Amino acid sequence: MASSQTRDSRSYELYNISVKIFPGGVNSPVRAAVKPYPFFVERAEGAYIYTVDGQRLVDYVMGYGPLILGHRHPEVEAFVIEQIKRGWLYGAPHELELELARKILGYYMPSGMIRFVNSGTEATMTAIRLARGVTGRRYIVKFDGCYHGAHDYVLVAAGSAAAEYGVPSSEGVPPEVAKLTFVASFNDLGSVERIMQKHGNEVAAIIVEPVVGNSGVIPPDPEFLKGLRELADRYGALLILDEVITGFRLGLGGAQSYYGVRGDLVTLGKIIGGGFPVGAVVGPRDIMENLTPSGKVFNAGTFNSHPVSMAAGLATIRVLESGTPYEVARSAAQELVKAIRDLIEDSGIKATLNHVESMFTVFFTEDEVKRPEDARKANREMYSKFQQLLLKRGVFVSGSQMEAAFTSAAHTKEVVEETIEALKEVFEVLGGAAKG
């Protein structure tokens, strides 16, 4: 069996074709983080991905979060196939969108409304436009290291000081656009308060990932989210909770329920589409009715509330409502986290681990990681070795230090034990290298 990391592999052959067709050889940058080049997938089932080179890999990427039930869950698959037999695009309303909407609103905002879109990026873009339209204000506040998709207003990094205007973090974002976004520091209420004291009457919204997921997993301090709620209320801004990752992953009520904080608007994605493209904005009726066609804040999309995505999302939530998937995913993460912490201690490697429910990240640093700037100080070269060594032993975690690992309902005790054996070998190699 050829390894996907050798030059005689089918993956290597396909990658050499890809770099001539796709920028960087991939269609989303994080896929290029697997070194020396990405493996190609043939199929997936349960907790496993099978590569074109015949490898079976335990998957802790899980599509970067949506697959909380694992790959090809039979109930989701059956419902999707049933829907496909009825057609897969109508350009008109259908009953499944009503059923999924009622489910989501029941857990997030029972008296509210929802607008389905096609991705988390579209959801945050729509929520920010809506907040500006409702408040008549132009500025937003985001947090350094929080990711809200790939549109101009959120592709912004911290300026020279916490209270300064943001600066573009991508070519092609005009500085004039970036200046409409203030960048604060996650888990630092003081940095937000300084911005709001100076500009609060012009701020339309504060947008935040309740648990940072795109700088690795970084949980909020106990009073951080409640402090944001208070600041938003004090200055008349809206609080947007970006739950594209945490929605239905931390529980049926997401981070709102888990941390006991209410968002004026909540953005969702990933799990609510069951592995198919989806996004959504949830909010109270008086805000949501400002969206077209009932209001003047524009949003439209040919694929909004796509029937197949609605079917997959509805089937996923129905399975989650049994409670058992959460128990399995949570237990798997807890066992892995305990094993990794023991291995870190025994090996003497400088590393720390952050963990919330079925999400976790290993950072190769001896310091606490409480903010994205802490994560950026971690040893990425060591993480890359960790990822590659695991991959050789049949375990797939993201190639990027700045991503979360996810467990699912398919990560049974046997799968976890298999992973722990691979982790023992990896830490033995890393520990030996560190001592040498």
C-alpha positions in Angstrom: 0.0 0.0 0.0 1.5 3.4 -1.1 1.5 6.1 1.5 -0.3 9.3 0.5 3.0 11.1 1.5 5.3 9.4 -1.0 6.1 10.4 -4.6 4.8 7.2 -6.1 1.3 7.7 -4.6 -1.9 8.5 -6.5 -2.3 11.5 -4.2 1.0 12.9 -5.4 0.0 12.4 -9.0 -3.3 14.2 -8.5 -1.7 17.0 -6.6 0.7 17.7 -9.5 -2.4 18.0 -11.7 -4.2 20.2 -9.1 -1.4 22.8 -8.9 -1.9 23.5 -12.6 -5.6 24.0 -12.2 -6.3 25.5 -8.8 -4.4 28.3 -7.1 -2.0 26.6 -4.7 -3.5 23.3 -5.8 -6.6 23.6 -3.5 -10.0 25.3 -3.3 -9.6 26.4 0.3 -6.3 27.4 1.8 -6.3 25.2 4.9 -6.3 22.0 2.7 -2.8 23.0 1.6 -1.6 22.9 5.2 -1.1 19.1 5.0 2.5 18.7 4.1 4.4 18.0 1.9 1.1 17.9 -0.1 -2.5 17.0 0.6 -3.8 13.5 0.4 -6.8 12.9 -1.8 -10.0 11.2 -0.5 -11.8 8.3 -2.1 -14.6 7.9 0.4 -15.5 8.3 4.0 -17.7 6.4 6.6 -18.2 6.8 10.3 -15.0 8.1 12.0 -12.8 7.2 9.0 -11.6 8.7 5.7 -10.2 6.4 3.0 -7.6 7.9 0.7 -7.1 7.1 -3.0 -3.9 5.4 -1.9 -5.8 2.8 0.2 -5.1 4.4 3.6 -7.7 4.4 6.4 -7.4 7.5 8.6 -9.2 8.3 11.8 -10.8 11.7 11.1 -10.7 14.5 13.6 -11.2 17.2 11.1 -14.8 16.1 10.4 -15.2 18.6 7.5 -14.0 21.3 9.9 -16.9 20.8 12.2 -20.2 20.0 10.4 -20.1 16.2 10.7 -21.0 15.8 14.4 -22.6 12.4 13.6 -19.7 11.2 11.6 -19.5 10.5 7.8 -22.4 9.0 6.0 -24.7 8.7 9.0 -27.4 6.3 7.8 -30.4 8.4 8.8 -29.0 11.5 7.2 -28.0 9.6 4.1 -31.4 8.1 3.7 -33.2 11.4 4.1 -30.9 13.1 1.6 -31.5 10.4 -1.0 -35.2 10.6 -0.4 -35.1 14.3 -1.1 -32.9 14.0 -4.2 -35.6 11.6 -5.6 -38.0 14.5 -5.3 -35.7 17.0 -7.0 -32.8 19.1 -5.7 -33.6 22.7 -6.7 -37.0 24.4 -7.0 -36.5 28.2 -6.9 -39.6 28.2 -4.8 -40.5 27.5 -1.1 -40.8 24.0 0.2 -41.9 22.4 3.4 -38.5 21.2 4.6 -37.3 24.8 5.1 -40.2 25.4 7.4 -39.5 22.2 9.5 -35.7 23.0 9.9 -36.5 26.6 10.7 -38.9 25.6 13.5 -36.3 23.3 14.9 -33.6 25.9 15.0 -35.8 28.7 16.3 -37.1 26.4 19.0 -33.6 26.1 20.4 -32.2 29.6 19.6 -35.0 32.1 19.6 -38.6 30.7 19.8 -40.3 34.0 19.0 -37.7 35.0 16.4 -37.2 34.6 12.7 -34.5 33.1 10.5 -33.0 33.7 7.0 -31.2 30.7 5.4 -28.2 31.5 3.2 -25.4 29.3 1.7 -22.4 29.5 4.0 -21.1 30.9 7.3 -19.5 33.7 5.3 -22.8 34.7 3.8 -24.4 34.5 7.3 -22.0 36.9 9.0 -22.0 39.2 5.9 -25.8 39.4 6.1 -25.9 39.9 9.9 -23.4 42.8 9.7 -25.4 44.4 6.9 -28.6 43.9 8.9 -27.1 45.4 12.0 -26.0 48.5 10.1 -29.4 48.8 8.4 -31.3 48.6 11.7 -29.0 50.9 13.7 -28.1 53.4 11.0 -24.5 53.1 12.2 -21.4 52.2 10.2 -18.7 50.7 12.4 -18.4 47.2 13.8 -16.1 45.7 16.4 -14.5 42.3 15.9 -11.8 40.4 17.7 -8.2 39.7 16.6 -8.0 36.1 15.6 -11.7 35.4 15.3 -12.7 34.3 11.9 -16.1 35.3 10.4 -15.7 34.3 6.8 -14.0 35.7 3.7 -15.7 39.1 3.1 -14.1 42.5 3.3 -15.4 43.8 6.6 -14.1 40.9 8.6 -10.8 40.2 6.8 -9.2 42.8 9.1 -6.4 42.5 11.6 -5.4 44.5 14.7 -3.8 47.9 14.1 -1.0 49.5 16.1 -3.1 49.6 19.3 -6.2 47.9 20.5 -8.4 51.0 20.0 -7.0 51.7 16.5 -8.9 51.1 13.3 -8.3 47.7 11.8 -6.0 47.1 8.8 -6.6 44.7 5.9 -5.4 41.2 6.4 -5.8 40.4 2.7 -4.7 42.1 -0.5 -7.8 43.4 -2.3 -9.5 44.8 0.9 -9.5 48.6 0.6 -8.1 50.4 3.6 -11.2 52.6 3.6 -13.3 49.5 4.2 -11.0 48.1 6.9 -11.3 51.4 8.8 -15.0 50.7 9.4 -13.9 47.8 11.6 -12.4 48.1 15.1 -10.3 45.2 16.3 -10.3 44.3 20.0 -8.6 41.5 21.9 -10.5 38.3 22.8 -11.0 37.8 26.5 -10.0 41.4 27.2 -13.1 43.4 28.0 -11.0 46.5 28.6 -10.0 46.6 25.0 -13.7 46.6 24.0 -14.6 49.2 26.5 -11.9 51.6 25.3 -13.3 51.4 21.7 -16.9 51.8 22.9 -16.1 54.8 25.1 -14.6 56.6 22.1 -16.9 55.3 19.3 -19.8 53.4 20.9 -22.5 55.7 19.5 -21.3 54.9 16.0 -20.9 51.1 16.5 -23.6 49.0 14.8 -22.5 45.6 16.2 -20.0 43.7 18.2 -19.3 40.3 16.5 -17.6 37.4 18.2 -17.0 33.7 18.1 -18.2 32.6 21.6 -15.5 30.0 21.5 -12.7 30.9 19.2 -12.3 28.1 16.6 -10.0 29.5 14.0 -7.0 30.3 16.2 -7.3 26.8 17.6 -9.9 26.3 20.4 -9.9 29.2 22.8 -12.8 29.3 25.4 -14.1 32.6 26.8 -13.3 33.7 30.3 -16.3 33.3 32.6 -17.5 36.9 32.4 -16.3 37.8 29.0 -19.4 37.1 26.9 -21.7 38.6 29.6 -19.5 41.7 29.6 -19.9 42.0 25.8 -23.7 41.8 26.3 -23.6 44.6 28.8 -21.4 46.8 26.6 -23.6 46.3 23.6 -26.7 47.2 25.6 -25.1 50.2 27.2 -24.1 51.7 23.8 -27.1 50.6 21.7 -25.1 48.2 19.5 -26.2 44.7 18.5 -24.3 41.7 19.7 -23.7 39.1 17.0 -22.8 35.7 18.2 -21.0 33.8 15.4 -22.0 30.2 16.1 -21.1 28.8 12.8 -18.8 26.4 14.6 -20.4 26.2 18.1 -24.0 26.0 16.9 -25.5 22.6 17.8 -22.0 21.4 18.7 -21.9 22.6 22.3 -25.4 21.3 22.7 -28.8 21.8 21.1 -28.8 25.5 22.2 -25.2 26.1 21.2 -23.0 28.6 23.0 -26.0 30.8 23.9 -27.4 28.1 26.2 -23.9 26.8 27.2 -22.7 30.1 28.5 -26.0 31.7 29.3 -25.7 34.8 27.1 -28.1 36.1 24.5 -27.1 37.4 21.1 -29.2 40.0 19.2 -28.3 38.1 16.1 -26.9 34.6 15.8 -25.1 33.3 12.8 -25.2 29.5 12.1 -23.8 27.1 9.6 -21.9 23.8 9.4 -24.0 21.3 11.6 -27.4 22.8 10.5 -26.6 21.6 7.0 -25.4 18.2 8.1 -22.4 18.4 5.8 -24.0 20.3 2.9 -23.5 24.0 2.2 -25.6 26.2 4.5 -25.7 29.3 6.6 -28.4 31.1 8.6 -29.1 34.3 10.5 -31.4 34.1 13.5 -32.8 37.2 15.3 -35.9 38.8 16.8 -38.8 39.6 14.6 -38.4 43.4 14.8 -34.8 43.1 13.5 -35.3 40.3 11.0 -38.2 41.9 9.2 -35.8 44.6 8.0 -34.5 42.0 5.5 -36.0 42.1 2.0 -38.7 41.6 0.8 -40.4 42.8 4.0 -37.7 45.5 4.7 -34.9 47.4 2.9 -31.8 45.4 3.9 -31.0 43.3 0.9 -30.3 39.6 0.9 -31.1 37.1 -1.8 -29.7 33.8 -3.1 -30.6 31.2 -5.7 -29.5 28.4 -3.4 -30.9 29.9 -0.1 -32.7 27.1 1.8 -31.5 24.5 -0.7 -33.7 21.4 -0.4 -30.8 18.9 0.1 -29.1 21.0 2.7 -32.4 21.4 4.5 -33.0 17.7 4.5 -29.5 16.9 5.8 -29.7 19.5 8.5 -33.1 18.4 9.7 -32.1 14.7 9.8 -28.9 15.7 11.7 -30.8 17.7 14.4 -33.4 14.9 14.8 -30.6 12.4 15.6 -28.9 14.9 17.9 -32.1 15.3 19.9 -31.7 11.7 21.2 -28.8 13.0 23.3 -26.6 10.0 22.6 -24.5 11.6 19.9 -23.4 14.3 22.3 -22.5 11.8 25.0 -20.3 9.8 22.6 -18.6 12.8 21.1 -18.0 14.4 24.5 -16.7 11.2 26.0 -14.3 10.7 23.1 -12.9 14.2 23.5 -12.5 13.8 27.2 -10.6 10.6 26.9 -8.3 12.0 24.2 -7.7 15.2 26.2 -6.8 13.2 29.3 -4.4 10.9 27.3 -2.7 13.9 25.6 -2.3 15.8 28.8 -0.7 12.7 30.4 1.6 12.3 27.4 2.6 15.9 27.5 3.6 15.6 31.1 5.4 12.3 30.7 7.3 13.4 27.6 8.4 16.8 29.0 7.4 18.5 25.8 6.3 22.1 26.1 2.6 22.0 25.2 -0.8 23.0 26.4 -4.3 21.8 25.4 -7.6 23.7 25.2 -10.8 21.9 25.3 -14.6 22.7 25.1 -17.0 19.8 24.8 -16.2 17.9 21.5 -13.6 20.5 20.3 -9.9 20.6 21.3 -6.5 21.9 20.2 -2.9 21.0 21.1 -0.7 24.1 21.2 3.1 23.5 21.4 3.8 26.2 24.0 4.3 26.1 27.8 2.1 29.1 28.3 -1.7 29.3 28.6 -3.5 30.1 25.4 -6.2 32.6 26.3 -6.1 34.8 23.3 -5.3 34.3 19.6 -2.0 36.2 20.1 -1.0 33.5 22.5 -1.8 30.8 19.9 0.4 32.6 17.3 3.4 32.3 19.7 3.1 28.5 19.7 5.7 26.3 18.0 4.1 25.7 14.6 7.0 23.7 13.3 6.5 21.2 16.2 2.8 21.1 15.5 3.5 20.3 11.8 5.7 17.4 12.9 3.0 16.2 15.3 0.4 16.3 12.5 2.7 14.5 10.0 3.6 11.8 12.5 0.0 11.2 13.3 -0.9 11.0 9.6 1.7 8.3 9.1 0.0 6.3 11.9 -3.4 6.7 10.4 -4.8 9.7 12.3 -5.9 12.9 10.5 -5.9 16.2 12.4 -5.7 19.6 10.6 -2.4 20.5 9.1 -2.9 24.0 10.6 -2.1 24.8 14.3 -4.8 27.4 14.1 -7.7 24.9 13.7 -9.8 22.8 16.1 -9.9 19.0 16.3 -13.5 17.6 16.4 -14.9 14.4 17.7 -18.3 13.0 16.6 -20.8 10.3 17.5 -18.8 7.9 15.4 -15.7 8.2 17.6 -16.4 5.2 19.7 -14.3 3.8 22.5 -12.5 1.5 20.0 -11.7 4.5 17.7 -10.4 6.5 20.6 -8.2 3.6 21.8 -6.7 3.3 18.3 -6.0 7.0 18.3 -4.3 6.9 21.8 -2.0 4.2 20.6 -0.9 6.4 17.7 -0.5 9.4 20.1 1.8 7.4 22.4 4.1 6.6 19.5 4.1 10.2 18.3 4.9 11.7 21.7 7.7 9.1 22.1 9.2 10.3 18.8 8.7 14.0 19.7 10.0 13.6 23.2 13.1 11.8 22.0 13.8 14.5 19.4 13.3 17.2 22.1 15.8 15.4 24.5 18.2 14.8 21.6 
